[in-house]
Amino acid sequence: MPILELKSDELVIRLSFWQRLAAVHGDVHIPATSIRGAVVADPKWDRTIGFKVPGTAFPGFIIAGTYIKPKDSAFVYWTRSNKSVLQLNLSGRPYNRVFIGVDDAAALAEQINDAITAC
């Protein structure tokens, strides 16, 4: 599972070597001003992400990388060992949404939402 670091000015998603390899991506830095909200992702979130370019996808096992569709782009890192999925809604580039597999998406969403409203 990626490590999420919530700082005063940004959210950093830290990926291990193998996670970077699967996602074909380095750590993700999201400015706090770009975060519009965090929620627990819909159970069918994986059907809304679009086409993989680049990344790794073995449905039911791992979904990682950049996904695009018209007027939408998402960064995703999920494996079947994750209990829930955190969805970050963003404004600006390069992503509109981020999906991260975590153990407790509800608690993380609450923590992130509290941090962005405290600014």
C-alpha positions as CSV (number, residue, x, y, z in Angstrom):
1,M,0.0,0.0,0.0
2,P,1.4,3.4,-0.9
3,I,2.2,5.8,2.0
4,L,0.2,9.0,2.2
5,E,1.9,12.0,3.8
6,L,-0.4,14.9,4.5
7,K,1.7,18.1,4.8
8,S,0.5,21.6,5.3
9,D,0.9,22.5,1.7
10,E,0.6,19.2,-0.2
11,L,-0.4,15.6,-0.1
12,V,2.4,13.2,-1.1
13,I,1.7,9.6,-2.2
14,R,4.9,7.7,-1.7
15,L,5.4,4.6,-3.8
16,S,7.9,1.8,-3.2
17,F,10.2,0.5,-6.0
18,W,7.7,-2.2,-7.0
19,Q,4.8,0.1,-6.8
20,R,6.6,2.6,-9.1
21,L,7.4,-0.2,-11.5
22,A,3.7,-1.3,-11.7
23,A,2.4,2.2,-12.0
24,V,5.1,3.4,-14.3
25,H,5.1,6.5,-12.2
26,G,7.1,8.1,-9.3
27,D,5.8,9.6,-6.1
28,V,2.7,11.8,-6.6
29,H,2.7,15.3,-5.2
30,I,-0.7,17.0,-5.0
31,P,-0.8,20.7,-3.9
32,A,-3.3,21.3,-1.0
33,T,-5.0,24.0,-3.1
34,S,-5.8,21.3,-5.8
35,I,-7.7,19.0,-3.4
36,R,-11.4,19.5,-3.6
37,G,-12.4,16.6,-1.4
38,A,-11.8,13.0,-0.3
39,V,-14.4,10.2,-0.2
40,V,-14.7,6.5,0.0
41,A,-14.8,5.4,-3.6
42,D,-17.9,3.8,-5.1
43,P,-17.8,0.0,-5.2
44,K,-17.7,0.1,-9.0
45,W,-15.0,2.8,-9.1
46,D,-12.8,0.7,-11.4
47,R,-15.4,1.0,-14.2
48,T,-15.1,4.8,-14.3
49,I,-11.4,5.3,-14.7
50,G,-11.0,4.9,-18.5
51,F,-8.1,3.5,-20.4
52,K,-4.6,2.7,-19.0
53,V,-1.7,4.8,-20.4
54,P,0.8,3.7,-19.0
55,G,0.4,1.3,-16.1
56,T,-0.5,-2.3,-15.0
57,A,-3.9,-3.9,-14.9
58,F,-4.7,-7.5,-14.0
59,P,-8.4,-7.2,-13.0
60,G,-9.0,-8.6,-9.6
61,F,-5.3,-8.4,-8.6
62,I,-3.8,-5.0,-9.4
63,I,-4.7,-1.7,-11.1
64,A,-1.9,0.9,-11.2
65,G,-0.9,3.8,-13.3
66,T,-2.5,6.7,-15.2
67,Y,-5.9,6.2,-16.7
68,I,-7.6,8.6,-19.1
69,K,-11.0,9.2,-20.8
70,P,-12.4,12.4,-22.4
71,K,-12.1,15.4,-20.0
72,D,-10.9,13.1,-17.2
73,S,-7.6,11.6,-16.0
74,A,-6.8,9.6,-12.9
75,F,-3.9,8.1,-11.0
76,V,-4.7,4.7,-9.5
77,Y,-2.9,2.3,-7.2
78,W,-5.0,-0.6,-5.9
79,T,-4.3,-4.2,-5.1
80,R,-6.7,-6.9,-4.0
81,S,-5.2,-6.9,-0.5
82,N,-6.6,-3.4,0.1
83,K,-9.8,-3.3,2.1
84,S,-11.2,0.0,0.7
85,V,-10.4,2.7,-1.9
86,L,-9.9,6.3,-1.2
87,Q,-10.9,8.8,-3.9
88,L,-9.4,12.2,-4.1
89,N,-11.2,14.8,-6.2
90,L,-8.9,17.3,-7.7
91,S,-8.8,20.5,-9.7
92,G,-6.1,21.3,-12.2
93,R,-3.5,19.2,-13.9
94,P,-2.3,16.5,-14.4
95,Y,-5.1,14.5,-12.7
96,N,-8.8,15.1,-11.9
97,R,-9.1,12.1,-9.6
98,V,-6.8,9.8,-7.6
99,F,-7.8,6.3,-6.4
100,I,-5.6,4.7,-3.7
101,G,-6.2,1.3,-2.1
102,V,-6.0,1.7,1.7
103,D,-7.1,-0.1,4.9
104,D,-9.5,2.5,6.1
105,A,-10.6,5.0,3.4
106,A,-13.3,6.6,5.6
107,A,-10.8,7.6,8.3
108,L,-8.3,8.9,5.7
109,A,-11.0,10.9,3.8
110,E,-12.1,12.5,7.1
111,Q,-8.5,13.4,8.0
112,I,-7.9,14.9,4.5
113,N,-11.2,16.8,4.4
114,D,-10.5,18.2,7.9
115,A,-7.1,19.4,6.8
116,I,-8.3,21.1,3.7
117,T,-11.1,22.9,5.5
118,A,-8.7,24.1,8.2
119,C,-6.7,26.1,5.6
